[in-house]
Amino acid sequence: MDDFTTQTPQPRPDSAPRPEWTPPGAAPAHTPPPVHTPPPVHTPPPAGGHPPVPRRSSGGGWKVFIAALLGVVVGAGIVAALGVGLLLPAYRATTPSSPAPTATVVTSASVEQPVEAAAAAVLPSVVNVAVEFPSGSGVGSGIILRSDGYILTNNHVVQDATRVTVRLGTGDYPAVVVGADPQSDLAVIRVQKTGLTAARIGSSSSLQVGETVLAVGSPFGLDKTVTAGIVSALHRSNLSQGSSGVTAYTDLIQTDAAINPGNSGGALVGMSGAVVGVNTLIESPSGQLGASQSAGIGFAIPIDFAMTVADQLIAGKHITHPYLGASALTVTKDFAAYYGLPVDDGALVQQVVPGSPADGAGLRAGDIIVKLGSMQITSSADMFAAMQAVGAGTQTELEYVRGSSTTTVKITLVAR
C-alpha cells in the first residue's frame, strides 16, 4: 500500500435555474426612457482635423486666430490623454509592480523589455532532454544547476529510459541519471561537460498571484521556447498514480503560461530571470493531468522544495518521505450530503495499515481527518502537503471526526 492512496468522487451537476429565454428581436420587459443629455457648450475638434472656420468680425481677426489655435491644442491634448489611457492597462498587465498611472506614453518596446531580459537570462540554462525507451522515445526539458553538468528535470521524463541525451548549444551529449525521486517527480541527470551556464535560482516563497512568469522549455521538442503568463494560483495539490506508485504533488504553482508535452522539467521563471519552479503538469480538457494538450492550466513544483530534493540527490542521499499508513478519499459537499457525513470536507479514511502511525494513533476506517499539524485538511491531497510539511520523526497533532465527536491525537510520522 502506498503512503496515503486516494481517489476523488465526482460532484453531481448543480441545479441552478436557467435564465429566462427571450425570443430574438423581442423587446425587454421594461426599457428605461433615454436620458436626455444636452450638447456640450464646446466640443474640441478631433486630432488631425481642421477647426471650424470662425465668422469674420471687424477688428477681431487676431482674437479668432488665437482661439482657433487653442482649440487645436486642447483637442490634441484630449486625444493624447486617451492614448495613454488605452496603453497603461496593457503595461500594468505585463508589469506586476508598475507605478501609479502617469501621463507618460508607454511604448511597446519598453513594455517588452522586462520579458526579453528575463528570457535572455534563463534561455542558456534550459536544455532539451531526449529519451529513448524499449517502446519508443520522448522529449522533455531540464534546468542546468551547476556548470559541471548537473541538470534538474522531472522523474517522469527519464524514468525507465534506456538512453538520455541532452542538447546543448555545442551539440548533443549523453547523460546519466544521478538520482531520482518518484514520489516528488524530480530527478537529476548529468552530462560530462564543464563550463555550462547555470540557472539563477530564485525563491518560490515570495510569489504572488497575478505575478508575471515565463515557462521555458522544449514543447513538442521545440527547444528554447518561451511562453508568458501569470501565477494563477498557489498551494495547489494533486495526486498521480504511476508505475512506481502514487506521486504526491504538493504546494504546486498554477500558471496560465502555455505548458505542453516536452515542457516537463523546464523552468518557470520570474521577471528577474531567476527560476521559481519546475514545470511538471498540465490540466487537459478531458480532466486528466499530464495529458496531450494544454488548456491554459499548468502546474510547477516550487523551486524551494525542488532544490532540497536536488541537493540530496546530487549528494548521493536517499530521499525519504513521511509515512502515515492509511488510504483515504476526498470528502466533498455533494459526497457528504449523499452519505450523510458530519462534515463537508476532509479526508475520509478507507483503510489503515496494521502497525502504521495511523494505526498507533487509533484511526480506523470511516474517520474523517480534518487537520494535521497546523494545516486544515479539506481533501486527501491536502494530507500529502501536510505530511511533507510535518516531515518524518516529528510528533504533531492529528484531528479527526468520528460520528458526532471530534478527537485530537498525537502522532509521529515515520520515514519511508
Sequence and secondary structure as in RCSB ss.txt:
>XXXX:A:sequence
MDDFTTQTPQPRPDSAPRPEWTPPGAAPAHTPPPVHTPPPVHTPPPAGGHPPVPRRSSGGGWKVFIAALLGVVVG
AGIVAALGVGLLLPAYRATTPSSPAPTATVVTSASVEQPVEAAAAAVLPSVVNVAVEFPSGSGVGSGIILRSDGY
ILTNNHVVQDATRVTVRLGTGDYPAVVVGADPQSDLAVIRVQKTGLTAARIGSSSSLQVGETVLAVGSPFGLDKT
VTAGIVSALHRSNLSQGSSGVTAYTDLIQTDAAINPGNSGGALVGMSGAVVGVNTLIESPSGQLGASQSAGIGFA
IPIDFAMTVADQLIAGKHITHPYLGASALTVTKDFAAYYGLPVDDGALVQQVVPGSPADGAGLRAGDIIVKLGSM
QITSSADMFAAMQAVGAGTQTELEYVRGSSTTTVKITLVAR
>XXXX:A:secstr
  SS                   TT   S           S     TTS        TT HHHHHHHHHHHHHHH
HHHHHHHHHHHHHHHHHHH TT  S  S    HHHHHHHHHHHHHHHGGGEEEEEEEETTEEEEEEEEE STTSE
EEE HHHHTT SEEEEEETTEEEEEEEEEEETTTTEEEEEES  S     B  STT  TT EEEEEE GGG  SE
EEEEEEEEEEEEEEEEETTEEEEEEEEEEE S   TT TT EEEETTS EEEEEEEEB TTS BT SS  S EEE
EEHHHHHHHHHHHHTT     EE  EEEEEE HHHHHHHT SSSSEEEEEEE TTSHHHHTT  TT EEEEETTE
E SSHHHHHHHHHHH TT EEEEEEEETTEEEEEEEE EE 
